[in-house]
Amino acid sequence: MKNNRWAIPFAAASVHSELYSAGYGPLLVEALALHGIKTRADAEVFLSSGEDLLHDPMLLTDMDKAVERIHRAIKNKECTAVFGDYDADGITSTCITTHYLRSKGLICYPYIPDRLKDGYGLNKSALHALREKGVELLISVDCGISAVEEVEYAHSIGMDVIITDHHECNRDGILPNAVAVIDCKRPGDNYPNKNLAGVGVALKLLCACEGSWEKVIERYCDYVAVGTVADVMPLLGENRYLVCRGLKKLNVNPDPGFASLISASGIKPSSEIGAGDIGFRIGPRINAAGRMYQADLARELFMCIDKDRSAALAERLCLLNQERKNVQDSISAQAFKMLEGKNPETPIVLSADDWQQGVIGIVASKVAEEFGLPAIMISMDGENGKGSCRSYGDFNLYEALSACSSYLTGFGGHAKAAGLTIKKDMVAPFREAMADYYREHNPERPPSTICDMFICRPAALSVKNVEELNMLEPCGEGNERPLMCMLDLKVDDFSNTNGGHLRLRVSLDGYHMDGIYFNHISTDFNLRHGDYIDLAFNPEINHYLGTTSVQLNVTSLRKHNPLELCREILGNNECAARAAVRYRPERQDFARIWKSFNASTVLDGSVEEIISQCPDGMEPEKFCICIMTFLETGLLKSADGSIFHASPSHIEGKADLEGSRIMRTLRAK
């Protein structure tokens, strides 16, 4: 099962005094330092969300060709089509491009492929059907960069194609022979922002066609914000401006489709919609349409101007999302049943008949997270299977699939996520081949939780300091809220909510804090009152009955294990002093330990064995500080100078325990 090893930054990020001089508080200063920000000027640029972050759309390769062709289509009243993807990015891209072309007086058919029947991207049957409707110009959005054969087919039936995409190009570098190929990741492209979402590239096309950006961005910024956040694009630079602008519109004057979906999603009218609401509430409901093979439902919602109709469509979308969850839970239960009692050490490859292809990628992610291993879920349809793959840690999934490609009929994707097709009789040998590849490359299993900031003093989590973190918003990919952790918290109280969430009240050094751990309950951890636990969390401001307080939004919980910090102390890691300050010993602690030693005492050769000699009732961390102080002052000695295998030693005079480097460091913290 999932390992409980955490990566804890006992050493604080390197902070420059100029940030404090600029008036930033301690939490924000350390958060900025994590991004390598050292000066006030750098901080102002990073936190900026002004329009100066925008770039000229004409910097994108082939933009001039695309604008000329679209202007010609508008002049000649040509029939057009927009071909998108079935996820939130593709759907929002399709909606804004279709709306814009229709606003110019053109007949425009939006087309989003069926995930099951059509698969991803342009396909010849859809192109043929659109040509039969009279389409002369087709614009792809959020797809098409690899559609070399499909674009040639479009030419052969008399249809021009403009490609807009943001995905990587083929490894061989061959681009579709389209009128224009606009992709910020296209080789040789000089556009400064390589992290535009598909909807961001589409927006740039519309701005270029319009000849200005303000009117276009104001009209479509809410779509751009939703597509960008839902597609997990970095929220830095230009993307930060576009998402900020879109969030403002979503909060003040959203289109009817978004207004209905916000209401149906259960977002309170009084709350301010943030990037997190898009990522966890709005985006998943849009993606559910594509996963459940009804992407046109979401497209219709966002192109609907009737409030009653949009409200009904939003309710249907929420029901579809619930259906998606039910299917996902069913497949998850089957997957974990298959793995029950097992302790896999190589990539997990599972297959079953009729698993819904639209959701197995989500389940693969859950399996990967639970076991700390790459996971591949394959849905079989007779002799043929389609799989969704998710990596874990730094394991390059695409390279692994390439090495095992002889067992596959096809695959594609990137280092973190991929898809494949496979014959039924190849599943078992493919599983073995992946295991061999994994063992050969011997990737290091990463920690289950990687913390950004260690909080040694709970007083730092004041309302003022936590509120200041809002300056980082919108937070998301590339600009995540720093994950914080605290160790050795006492559980004062806990309860499980009706919704299946764990509420906690914990204390440390006389400070009491409330927390919530969504989708977990106390029995998941065999939690009891008085237990000591470690928490990884994001601090949030909670407003309740006129009271403002800090609440810990917990992301990981484990029973406290002193082993990690003891290992750092015994390894003479000076950075451990930040975490060890609360265990600073008094003179009577030193005396108690020294009295327990005798001439034959030897501190054994492992951290676990040394800890086992800790006196009853004393924290192991405090015991380790004491014996390291003895080592520094000469009361303990070993052959190699380390604490391991050290034994008592006679010294002349009285040992200056309080004057030791360790104790001076602890007093300074």
BAKEBA-481234 format. One record per atom (N, C-alpha, C, O): x, y, z. Coordinates in steps of 0.1 Angstrom, whole numbers, plus 5000, padded with zeros to 4 digits. Layout:
% BAKEBA-481234
XYZ...
This chain:
% BAKEBA-481234
500849885000500050005000500950135000502150125000500250245000500950364999501950385010501650365022503250425007504150445017503850575025503150665020504350585037504050705046505250785047505350865057506250775038507450855039507150995033506651015022507451095041507151235037508551305035509551275041508551395025509651485023509351615031508451685027510151635041509951755050511151855049512251815051510851975045511952075044512352125057511952235061513152055065513652105078514452235076514352315085515052245065515752375062514752475056514152435046514752595061513852695055514352735042515552735039513452775033513852835020514752955022514553025032515752975014516653085015515853215013515453245002515653295023514853415023515753535023516753545031515453635015516253765015515553865022514253885021516253945030515754045039514954145032514054215037515254175019514554275011513054245010512254335010512654115010511254085010510554125023509454165022511254105034510654145047510554295047509554355052511554365042511654515042510454565033509954675035510054485023508954525015507554515021506554555016507554455033506354455041505654315040504554305045506254225033505554095032505754015045506754025051504753935049504753855061505553725059505953695048505753655070506653535069506253425060507053365054504953395060504453285051504553325037505053235029504153445033504353485019505753495015506153455004506653545024508053555020508653425017509353405007508353315026508853185023508253125010508953055003506953155008506353104996507053164983507253094974507353294984508053354973509453304971509853284960510053274982511453224982511453084975512453044969510353004977510252874970510352884955510752794948509953004950509953034936511253104931511353144920512153104941513453174937513453324937514353384932512353384943512253524943513053584955512853544966513853684951514753744961514553884964514853934974514053964954513854104955512454154955511554074950512254274959510854334959510454344944509254314941511354374935510954394921510554254915509554254908511254154919510854014914509553974919508753914912509254004932507953974938506854044931505753984929507054174928505954244922505654194908504454194904506654154901506454094888505653954889504753934882506153874898505553744900504053754904503253684900503753854913502453864918501553944909500353964911502154004899501354094890500354014882500553894879499254074878498254014869497654124860496554114856498554214856498154324848498154294833498754184829497554374825497454354810498854364803498954324792499854414810501154414804501754274803502754264796501154174808501554034807501153974793501653874789500254044786499753994773500854004762501654094762500853914753501753914742500953934729499753894728501653984719501054004706500653874699501553794697499453844695499053724689499753694676499953584671500253804669500853794656502253734657502853704647502753714670504053644672503953494669504953434667502753444670502553304667502753274652502153344643503553174649503753134635502453104628501553034633502353154616501253134607499953204610498953194604500053294621498853364624498453464613497253474611499353514606498953604595498253524584497253584578498653404581497953324571496553284576495553294568496353254589495053224594494153334593492953324590494653454597493753574597493353604583492153644580494253604573493853624559492753534554491853574548492953404558491953304553490553324560489553304553490553354572489253374579488653504574487453504572489353614572488853734566488253704553487153764549488853624545488353584532487053504533486053524526486953414543485753344545484553434550483453414546484953534558483853634562483353714550482153734549484353754542483953834530483053754521482153814515483353624519482653544509481553464515480853394508481253494528480153424535480253264534479253204531481453214536481653074534481052994546480953054557480752874544480252784554481552734562482452684555481452734575482652704583482252594594481152574596483352544600483152444611484252464620485352494617484052434633485052434643485052294649484052234654486252224649486452094653487252094666488452134666486652054677487252054690487551924697487451824691487951934709488151814718487051794727486251894729486951674734485851654742486051684757485351644766487151754760487451794774487051934776486652004767487251984788486852124791487552224783486952324779488852204781489652294772489052294758488852404752488852174752488352164739486952224737486652284727486152204747484752244746484652404747483952464739485452464756485452604757486052664745485552774740487052604739487652644727486652644715486552744707485952534714484952524704483852634705483452694695483452654717482352754719482752894715481952964709483952944720484253084717484553104702484253204696485153004695485453014681484253014673484053094663483252924676482052914669481253044671480753104661481153094683480453214686480953334678480253414673482353344678482953454671482653454656482253554650482753334650482553324635481053354632480753414622480153304641478753334639478453484640477553544633479153544650478953694651479453774639479053884638480253714630480653774618479753734606480053764595478653674610477653644599477853514592477153484582478753424597478953304590478153184596477753184608477753094587477252964592478452884597479452864590478352844609479452774616478852654623478052664632479452534620479052414627480052374637481252344634479652364650480652314660480652164660479552104659481752104661481851954661482851904671483951944671482251824681483051764691482951614689481851564690484051544687483951394685483351324697483551364708482751204694482351114704483551034709484250974701483851034722485050974727485150824724486150774721483950764724483950614721483950584707484750494702483150654699483050614684484150684676484650614667484450804679485450884670486850874676487750884668486950864689488350884695488751024695487951114692490051054697490551184699490951244685491551174677490651374683491151444672490351424659489351364658490951494648490251484635490151344630491051264632489051314624488851184617488151204604487351304602488351114595487951134581486451124580485851204572485751044587484351034586483651164590482651204584484151224601483551354605483851464595482951544592485051464589485351564579484451544567484051644561484251424563483351394552481951444554481351514546481451424567480051464570479951614570478951674565480951684575480951834575481051884561480451984558481851824552481951864538480551854531480251934523479851744535478551724529477551834533476651854525477851894544477052014548477452144541476752244543478452134533478952254526480052334533480352444529480752274543481852334549482952354540483452254534483452474539484652504531485852534539487052514534485652574551486852614560486552544574485552574580487552464578487452404591488552454600489752464595488252494612489252534622489352434633488252414640490452374636490552284647491052364659491752454658490452324671490852384684491252274694490452184695492352294700492852204711493052064705493051964712493352054692493651924686494151954672494052074667494751854665495051864651496551874647496851854636497351894657498751914654499451784648500451794641498851674650499351544645498451494633498751384628497451564629496451514619496951534605496351594597498151474602498751494588497851424578497551494568497451304580496651234570495251294569494651304558494651334580493351384580493251514572492251544565494251604574494351734567494451704552493851774544495251604548495351574534494051524528493651564517493351454536491951404532491051524530490251534520491151624540490251744538490551814526489651864519491851824522492151894509491551824498491051884488491551684498491151604487489651624485489151594473488851664495487451674493487051824493485851864494488051914491487752054489487552134501486752234501488152104512488052174525489352224529490352154530489452354532490652414538490652394553489552384559491852384559491952354574492952454580493952484574492552514591493452594600493552514613492552484619494752484617495052414629495352504640496252594639494652494652495152564664495252464675494252384677496352454681496552354691497652404701498252504699497852324712498852364721499652234726500352244735499352124719500052004722501451994715501652064705502251894720503551874713503351824699502451744696504251854690504251814677504751664676505451614685504551604665505151464663506651464664507251564662507151354669508651344671509351364658510451414658508751324647509451334634509351474628509951504618508651564635508651704631507751734619507651844615506951634614506151664603504851724607504151674616504451844601503251914605502251894594502551864582500951904597499851894587500052004577500452114580499751974564499852064554498552154553497752154543498352224564497152314565497452454560498552494558496352534559496552674555497352744565498252824562497152704578497952764589498052664600497052594603499152654606499352564618499852654630500952694630498952684639499152774650499252684663498252634667500452684668500752604680501952664687503052674682501652704700502752774707503952684710505052724713503752554708504852454710505452404697506252314696504952464686505552434673507052464672507452574677507852374667509252404666509552534659509052554648510452614665510752744658509852854661510052964657508652824668507752934671508353034681508952984691508153154679508753264688507753314698508153414705506553254700505653314709506153294724506553184727506153394732506853384745506153284755506853224763504853274754504153184763503953044757503053034748504752954761504652814756503552734764503452614761502952794773501952724782500552764780499752754789500252824768498852854766497952724765498452624761496752734771495852624769495352624754495552724747494652524750494052524737493052644735493052704725492352674746491452784745492152914745491653014739493352924750494253044749494753064735494753174731495052954728495552974714494353014706494453104697493152954708491952994701491653144703491353214694491753194716491553334719492553424711492153524706493753384710494753464703494353474688494553574682493853364682493353374668492253474667492253554657491353474676490153564675490653714677490153804670491553734686492153864688492853914676492654034672493553824669494253864657493253894646493453994638492153814645491153844635490453974637490154044628490254004650489554134653490454254652489954364650491754234653492654344651492954414664493654514665492254364675492454424689492154314699491554214695492454334711492254234721491254264732490554164737490954384735490154424747488754364745488254304755488054394734486654344732486554194733485654144738487554134726487453984725487753924739487053824743488753974746489053914759487853934769487553844776487354054769486154074778485053984775484353944784484853954762483653864758483953724762483053654766485153674761485453534763486353494774486753374775486753584783487753554793487253454803488053384809485953444805485453334815485653204809486053104816485453184796485753054789487253024790487652904792488053124788489553104788489953064802490852974803489453124812489853084826489452944829490252874834488252904825487752764828488652664820489052564826488852684807489652594799491052584804491652474804491652694808493052704812493252624825494152544827492452654835492552594848492252444847492952354853491152414840490752274839491752184832491852064834492552244823493552174815494852174822495852134817494852224835496052224844497252294837498352244837497052414831498152494825498752574836498052624846500052604835500652694846500052824847499752894837499752864859499052994861500153104864500153164875500953124854501953224855501953314843501453274832502453434844502553524833501253554826500253594833501153544813500053574805498853494810497653544811499053364813497853284818497353334831496053334833498153394839497753454852496753564849495753584856497153654840496253764836494953714831493853764835494953624821493753574815492853504825491553524825493353424835492553364845491953464855490853454859492853564859492353664868491153734862490153764868491253774849490253844842488953754841487853804843489153634838488053544837487353514850486053504850488053504861487453484874486653604878485553594884487153724874486353844877485053844870483953874876485053794858483753794850482853684856481653704857483453574860482653464865481953504878480853464881482553594886482053644898481053754896480153774905481253834886480353954884479353944873478153974876479653884862478753884851478953764842479353784830478753644847479053524839477953504828476853554829478353434817477353394807476353304813476553244824475153294807474053214813474453074816474153014826475253014807475652874809476552864821476352764829477452944823478352944835477552974847477752914858476653074847475853114858475052994863474952974875474452924854473652804857474552694863474152624873475652674857476552564862477052594876477252504884477452724878477952764891476852734902477152684913475652774899474552754908474252604910474052554922474252524900473952384901475152304908474952194913476352364907477452294913477552314929478352254935476552394934476552414948477452524954477652524966478052604945478852714949477952824955477052864948478152864967477352954974477353094967478453134963476253154965476253284959477053394966477653484959477253374979478053474987479553454986480353544989479953334981481353304980482053354967481353364957483253384968484053434957484553314949485253224955484253304936484753184928486253204926486653314921487053104928488453104926488852994917488052914912490152984914490652884905490352744910490152654903490352724924490052604930488652554926488352434925487652644926486352614922486252564908485452464905487052614899487052564885487652424885487152334879488852414892489552284892488752174898488852054894487952194909487352084916485852084915485251984918485152184909483752184908483252204894482552124888483752314888483252344874483852254864483152194856485152244864485852164854485452024853485251964842485451954865485051814864483651784859483451684852482751884861481351864855481351874840480651804833482251964835482351974820483051854815482551794805484151814821484851694816483951564817484151474809483051564826482151444828481351424815481051314811480951534808480251514795481051434785480451344779482251474784483151394774483451254779483451164771483651244792483951104797482751014796482950894794481551064796480350984795479750994781478550954779480551034772480251034757479051124754478251104745478951234761477851334759478451474759477951574765479551494752480251624752479351734746479451854750478451704737477651804731476651864742476251984740476451794752475651854763476251974769475652074771477551964772478352084777478352194767478252314770478652154754478752264744477452334743477452454741476352264743475052324742474752414754474252524752475152374766475052464777475652594776475052694779476952594771477652724770477352804758477752924757476552754749476152834738474652874739474052934730474052834751472652864753472553004759473253034768471553084754471353214760470053224768469853324774469253114768468053114775468353064789468852954791467953144800468353104813467652984818468252894825466352964815465652844819466252714812466452614819466552724800467152614792468452584798468852464800469252684800470652664806470652604820471452524823469652644828469452584841469152434840469752354848468352394831468052254829469252174824469452064829469952234815471152164810472252154821472952054821472352254829473352244840473052134850473852064855471752124853471252014862471551884855472051784862471351864842471651744836473151714836473551594838473951814835475451794835475851754849476751664850475251804859475651764873475151624876475951544882474051584870473551444872474551354864474851244869474951394853475951314845477251304852477851194852477651404859478851404867478751304879479651224882477551294885477351204895477351064890477850964896476751044878476850914871478250874869478650754870479050964864480450944862481150894875481950804875480850964886481450924899481050784903481850704908479750744900479250614904480050504896480450404901480150534883480950444874482350434879482950324879482950544881484350554886484550474899485450394900483650494908483650424921483550274919484250194926482750234910482550084907483850024902484249924906484450094892485650044886486750044896487649954897486850154905487850164915487750044925488749984928486550014929486249904938486749774931487449684938486549754919486949634912488549624911489149524914489149744908490549744907491249714921492149634921490749774931491349754944491049614949491849554957489949554945489649414949490649324942491149224948491049354930492049274922493449284930494249184929493649394936494949414943494949384957495949394964493849334962493649314977494749204981494849094975495449234992496349144998497749134990498549064994497849224980499049224972499949344976499449444980501249334973502149444976502949454963504149424963502449514953503149524940504349614941504349704949505349574934506649654934507049704920508049764918506149674910506449714896505149764890504049754897505149834879503849894873502649804874502749684871501549864878500349784879499549784866499249894861499249674860498549664848497349574850497449454853496149634850494849564852494049574840494049674833493249474838492249474826490949404830490949314839489949444824488649384826487749414814488049514807486749344812485749364801484849484804484349504815484749574794483749674795483949784805482949844809485149804810485349924818485250044809485650054798484550144815484250264807485550344804486250384814485850354791487050424788487250564792488350614795486150634794486150774797486550794812486950914815486550694820486850714835488050634839488550654851488550544831489650454836490950534839491750494847491050644832492250734835492250784849493250794855491050824854490950874867491250764877491950784887490750644875490950534883492450494883493050464894493150504872494550474871495350574880496250534886494850694880495550794889495450764903496350774911494250714907493950674921494850554925495450554936494950454916495750334919497150374920497850324929497650464911499050504911499350574924500450554930498450664929498750734941498650644953499450654962497750544953497650454965498850364966499350344977499350314955500450224956501850284953502850214955501850404949503150474946503850404934505050394934503050364924503650294912502850344900501650384901503450334888502750364876501550264875501650144879500450304869499250224868498650234854498550344848498250114849497650104836496350034837496349914841495250094833493950034833493550004819493450094811493149884816492749844802491349794802490949704809490549854793489149814790489149724778489449774767488749604780488649504769487349504763486249514769487349494749486149484741486349364732486949384721486049244737486449124729487949104730488449094740488549094718489949074717490749194717492049194718490149314717490849444716490649524729489549514736491749584733491649664746492249804744493149824736491649894751492150034751492550064766491750044775493650124768494150154781494450294784494850374775494350334796494750464801495950444811495750354820496950514810498250494818498550624826498450734820498950604838499350724846500650684853500850574859501650774853502950754859502850784874501850834879503950764880504150804894505650854896506550784891505850964903507151014905507751054892507151114884509051024890509751064878509850964867510650974858509150854869509150744859508550794846507450844845509350784835508950834822508050724815508650624810506750744815505850644810505950624795505850514790506150734788506250734774507450644769507350564760508550664776509750594772509550444775510050354768508850414786508550274790507650204779507950094775506650274775505750224765506450204752506250104745507350294749508150284736509050154737509150084727509650134749510450014750509649884749510149774745508349894753507449774753506449774741505449704742506749854731505749874721505449754712504449744705506349654712506149534704504949454709504349374702504449484721503349414727502049494724500949444727502149614719501049704717500649714702501549694693499349754700499049784686499049934684499049984672499250014694499350154693499450224707499050164717500050334707500150414720500550554717500950584706500250644726500650784725500550854738499850804748501150974740501051044752502351114756503051154747502551124769503851184773504351114786503851004789505251174793505951114804505051074815505250974822504051164818503151144829501851064826501350994835501351074814500051014811500050964796500751034788499450854794499450804780498250714778497450684787497950684765496950584762497550474753498650494747496950364753497450254744496250164739495150164744496550094729495649984724496449854724497649854721495749744727496449614729495549504726494349514728496049394721495349274719495249194733496149204741494149124734493949054747495048954751495448954763495548884741496648784744497948844747498948774750498048984746499349044748499349114762500449164766498249114769498249184782499249124792499949204798499248994793500148934803501548954799502348994808501948924787503448954784503749104784504949134788502849184782503049334783503349364798504249444801502549314806502749334821504149294825504749364833504549174821505949134824507049214818508049244825506749264806507749344799507949484807509049534809506749534811506849664819507549644832508249724837507249524839507949494851509449484849510249544857509849424839511349404836511949544833513049574838511249624825511749764822511849844835512849914837510849834844510849914856512049864865512749954871512249734866513349684875514749724869515649754876514849724856516049754849516449904852517649934854515449994851515750134853515650174868516150284871515150084876515250104891514950244896515750304902513750304892513450434897513350444912512750354918513750554917513550574932512150604935511450684929511550524944510150554948510050684956510750704966509350774951509250914957508450904970507750814972508651004979507751014991506351024987505951074976505450974996504050984994503551134995502551164989504251215003503851355005505051435005506051415012505051534996506151634995505751765000504951834993506251805011505851935018506752045013507952025011506252165012506952285008507552365020508652425019506752365031507152445042506852375055505852315057507852375064507752315077507352425087508052525088506252415094505852515104506252465117505652365123507252525123507652485137506952565148506952515159506452675145505752755155504352785149504152855140503252725156501952745151501452895151500552925144502152975159501753115159501953185146501353285143502753125137502953175123501653165115501553235105500753075119499553055111498453155116497353115120498753275117497853375121496853415110497153385098495753475113494753515103495453605093495253595081496253705098496853805089497853735080497853765068498653645085499653575076499053485066499453485054497953415070497353325060496553415050496553375038495853515054495153605044496153655034495753675022497353685038498353745029498653645018499153695007498553515020498853425009497853434998498153384987496753505000495853524989496453614978495953614966497553674981498253754970498753664959499153714948498953534963499453434953498353404943498653344932497153424946496053384937496053454924496553564923495553384913495053254913496153144914497153154906495853044922496852944924496452814916495252784914497452744912497252624904498552574899499552594905498552504888499752444882500852554880500552664875502052524885503152624884503152734895504152804897502052744902501852844912500952794923499952854927501352674928500452604938500652674952501752734955499652674959499752714973500752624980500652504978501652674988502652584994502052495003501152525012502352365002501852265011502752265024503952255024502052285035502752305048502552175056501752095054503452165066503352045075503652085089504552175092503052015099503452025113503551885118502851795114504451865128504651735134504251725148504251825155503851605153503651585167502551665173502651715184501451675165500251745170499451655179499251535175498851705189497951615198496551625193496051735190495851515191494451505187493651535199493451445208493051655200492151685211490751635209490051595218490251645196488951595193488851565178489651615171487851485175487651455160486151405159485551355168485651425147484351375144484251345129484951415121483351265125483051235110481751305106480751285113481851375095480651445091479751345083480151235079478551385081477551305073478051285058477751185052478851385054479351375040480651285039481151275028481051225050482251135049483551215050484551175044483551325058484751395059485251395074484351385083486451415077487051405090487251545095488051625089486651585107486951715113487851685125487651595132488851775126489851755137490051885145489851995140490351865158490851975166492151925172492151815179493251995169494551955173495252065181494852185180496352035188497052135196498552115195498951995193499252225196500752215197501252335204500852455201502052315214502552425222501552525227501752645228500352475231499352555237498452615227497452685230498652605214497852655203496852545199497252435197495552585197494552485193494152525179493952645176494052425170493752455156492652355151492652235156491752395142490752315136491152275122491852355115490852155118491152115105490052025099489251975106490152005086489151915079489951835069490751895061489651705068490251615058489151565050488451465054488951615038487851575029488051425024489151385021486951355023486851225018487651125026488051015021487851155039488451055048487751065061487151165065487750945069487150945082488150885092489150835088487750885105488650855115489150705114490350675118488250615110488650475109489750455098490450345099489950545089490950525079492350525086493350475080492450585098493750605105493750545119494650555126492650475122492450415136492750525146493450505156492050645144492350765152491750755165490550705167492450795176491950805189492250935196493250995192491450975206491751095213493051085220493350975226493851185220495151185226496251135217497451145221495951085205496951045196497851165192497451275193499051135188499951235182500151205168500451095164499851305159499851295145500651395138501051505144501051375125501651465116500551505106499851425102500551635102499651685092500351755081501251835084499951735069500251815057498951885053497951825053499052015051497852095049498052225042499252265040496952285037496952415033496152495042494952465045496652605048495852685057494852775050495152825039493652785055492552865048491852945059491852915071491253055054490553145063489053095063488453065053488553075075487153025077486353135084486753185094485253165077484353265083483053195088482353125080482753205101481653125106480953205117481653235127479753235116478953305126479653435131479753465143480153505121480853635124482253625130482853725133482753505130484153475135485053435124484753355116486253495124487253465113488353385120488953425130488653265114489753185120490453115109490053115098491553055113492352975103491952825105491852775116491652765093491352625093492452545085492852595074492852435089493752355082493052255072492252175076493252285059492652195049493752075047494652095040493451965053494451855054494451785041493451745035495751755037495851665025496551535028496451445020497251525039497851395044497851395059498051495065497651275064497651255079498351125082498051025075499151125092499750995096500051005111500151115117500050885118500450885132501850935133502750895125502151005144503451065145504550955147504350865155505550965139506750875141507950955142508351035133508650955154509751035157510951005149511951075149510950895141512150835135512750945125513950955125511951015117512451105107513251215113514451235109512751285123513451395129514651345137515651405137514451225144515651175151516751135142517951155145516451085130517451055120518251185116519451185115517551295115518151425111519051475123520151525121518551465135519351505147520551425148521651475150520451295148521551205150522551215138523751185140522151255127522951285115523651415116524451455107523451485127524051615129523651725119524451805115522451715114521851805105521451935112520451935120522152045110521852165117520452225114519852285122519952185102518652235098517552175107516452235108517852065113516851995121516452075133515452055140517252185137517052265148515652335147515052365157515252365135513952435133512852345138511852395144512952215136511952125140512052075154511152045161513352085159513652025172513452125184513652085195513252255181513252355191512252325202512552355214511152265199510152235209510552125218509952095228511652055214512051945223513351985230514051895235513652105231514852155238514852105252513952135260515952035256515951975270516352075281516952175278515952045293516352115305517452035312517751915308518052095322519152025328518851895334519651805334517551885340517151765346517051645336517151535339516751685323516651585313518051525310518151405308519051615309520451565307520751465319521351365317520451515331520851435343520151295343520751195346518951295339518151165339518851065330518950955333519151115318519751025308521150985312521450865311521951075317523351035321523350935332524150845333522350945342522250855353521950715348522250615354521250705336520850575331521950505324521850385321523050575321524250515315525150455325525150485337525950355321526950295329528150275320528150305308529250215326530450205319530350115307531150125298529350025307529249925296528249975285527949905275527650095287526650145278527250175264528250235263526650125254527050155240525750185232524750105232525750295225524650335217524850255204525750275196523850175201523950085190523950155176523850275175524150075166524450125153523350165143523550175131522150185148521050225140520150325147520150325160519450415140518650515146517550445155517350485166516950335150515950265157516450205170515750215180517650155170518250095182518550205192518350185204519050315188519350425197518050475203518050495216517050495195515750545201515250445211514550495221515450325210514850225219515450235233514850185243516550315235517150335248516650465254517150495265515650525248515150645254514350615267513550515267514550695277513850665290512350685288511850755280511550605296510150615295509650755298510050825307508650795290507950925292508751045285508251155285509851015280510651125273510451115258510551005253510351225251510251225237511551175231512551225235511451085221512751045215513551155209514751155209512851255204513651375198514451445209515551485206513851455221514651525232515851435236516851485239515551305236516651215240517851225230518951225234517451235217518551245207519351375208520551375206518651485211519351615213520351595225521451645224519851535236520751525247521951445244523051485248521851325238523051245235523951305225525151285226523351385216524251455206525051565213526151605210524451625224525051725232526251665240527351715241525951545245526951465252528151435242529351445246527851405230528851375220529751495217530951485216529051605216529751735213530651775224531751825221530251755236531051795248532051695253532751715263532051575246533051475249532651375260533351285263531351385265530851285274530551155268530551055274530351155255530251035247531251035236531551145230531850925233532850915222532750785214532250685219533050795201533050675193534350675184535050785183534650565178535850555170535850655158536850705155534650675152534650755140534050895143533850975133533750925155533251055159531751075158531251185161531050965153529650975152528950925164529650875173527650945165526950895177526750745177526550685187526950685166526650535164527850465171529050485167527550365180528550295187529350375197530350335202528750495201529450575211529150525225528150455227530050555234529950505248530450615257531150705252530050615270530450715279532050735280532750635279532450855282533850885283534150985294533251065297535250975300535651065311536351195306537151185297535951305311536551435307536951505319536451485330537951595318538451675329537551795331537151855321537151815343536251935346534851905343534451785341534052005343532552005341532252025327532652125321531351945321530951965307529952085306529052105314530252175296529452295294528352255284528352285272527252195289526152145281525452265274525152265262525152365282524452485277525252565267524652635259526552555267527352625258527652555245528352605236527152435244527352355232526652415220525652495221527152385208526552445196525152405194524252485191524752285198523352235196522452315205521452365200522852335218521952415227521852555223520852625224523052615219522952755214522052775202521352875201522152675193521252685181519752675185518952755180519452585194518052565198517552695206516452735204518452755214517952875221517752985211516953075214518452995200518353105190517153095182516753185176516452975182515352955173514053015180512953005174
